[in-house]
Amino acid sequence: MENLQEKRNNDLFVVYRYNINNSNTTKYIMGIYNSEENALKRQKMLCPNFNKYFKTYTSENGDVTFINKLQYGDSNIEMFTT
């Protein structure tokens, strides 16, 4: 049986981006990382402004980024659509 540390090492952190000013709200994967720290660095690089109300990072041009944590391995996840 996997211990907790091994399980954490199997987690993936996906950074997504979309633009609130665009009527086509396509979401883009901006990176996939094996640590939350690296995902957060990428998120802050793309969108340096933290929105406390929505708990998201935004940029001056309307980009919004967020992170989803996924477990490595088999899954059944519904993806976003436009």
ZAMARGU-4260 file (C-alpha; in steps of 0.2 Angstrom, whole numbers, plus 5000, padded with zeros to 4 digits):
<rodrens>
0) 5000/5000/5000 | 5006/5017/4996 | 5011/5029/5010 | 5005/5047/5010 | 5022/5054/5004
5) 5022/5042/4989 | 5004/5047/4985 | 5008/5066/4986 | 5022/5062/4973 | 5009/5056/4961
10) 4999/5071/4961 | 4999/5083/4946 | 4995/5102/4947 | 4988/5109/4931 | 4988/5128/4928
15) 4974/5134/4917 | 4971/5151/4909 | 4956/5160/4902 | 4952/5178/4897 | 4937/5187/4905
20) 4937/5200/4891 | 4935/5187/4877 | 4917/5181/4872 | 4925/5165/4868 | 4930/5158/4885
25) 4942/5145/4879 | 4952/5138/4893 | 4971/5134/4890 | 4982/5122/4899 | 4998/5133/4903
30) 5008/5119/4912 | 5007/5103/4921 | 5018/5101/4936 | 5023/5088/4950 | 5023/5101/4964
35) 5010/5114/4969 | 5025/5126/4972 | 5030/5125/4954 | 5012/5127/4948 | 5010/5142/4959
40) 5026/5150/4952 | 5019/5148/4934 | 5002/5155/4939 | 5010/5170/4947 | 5022/5173/4932
45) 5007/5173/4920 | 4995/5183/4931 | 5004/5192/4945 | 4988/5201/4953 | 4979/5191/4967
50) 4960/5193/4968 | 4956/5189/4986 | 4937/5188/4983 | 4938/5175/4970 | 4955/5167/4976
55) 4962/5168/4958 | 4977/5177/4950 | 4973/5189/4936 | 4983/5200/4924 | 4980/5218/4918
60) 4973/5211/4901 | 4960/5201/4909 | 4968/5184/4910 | 4963/5173/4925 | 4973/5158/4930
65) 4969/5144/4942 | 4976/5127/4947 | 4968/5110/4948 | 4976/5096/4957 | 4974/5079/4949
70) 4980/5062/4954 | 4992/5053/4942 | 4985/5038/4934 | 4968/5033/4928 | 4954/5045/4929
75) 4937/5050/4922 | 4937/5069/4921 | 4925/5081/4912 | 4935/5094/4903 | 4929/5112/4900
80) 4920/5117/4884 | 4919/5134/4876
</rodrens>
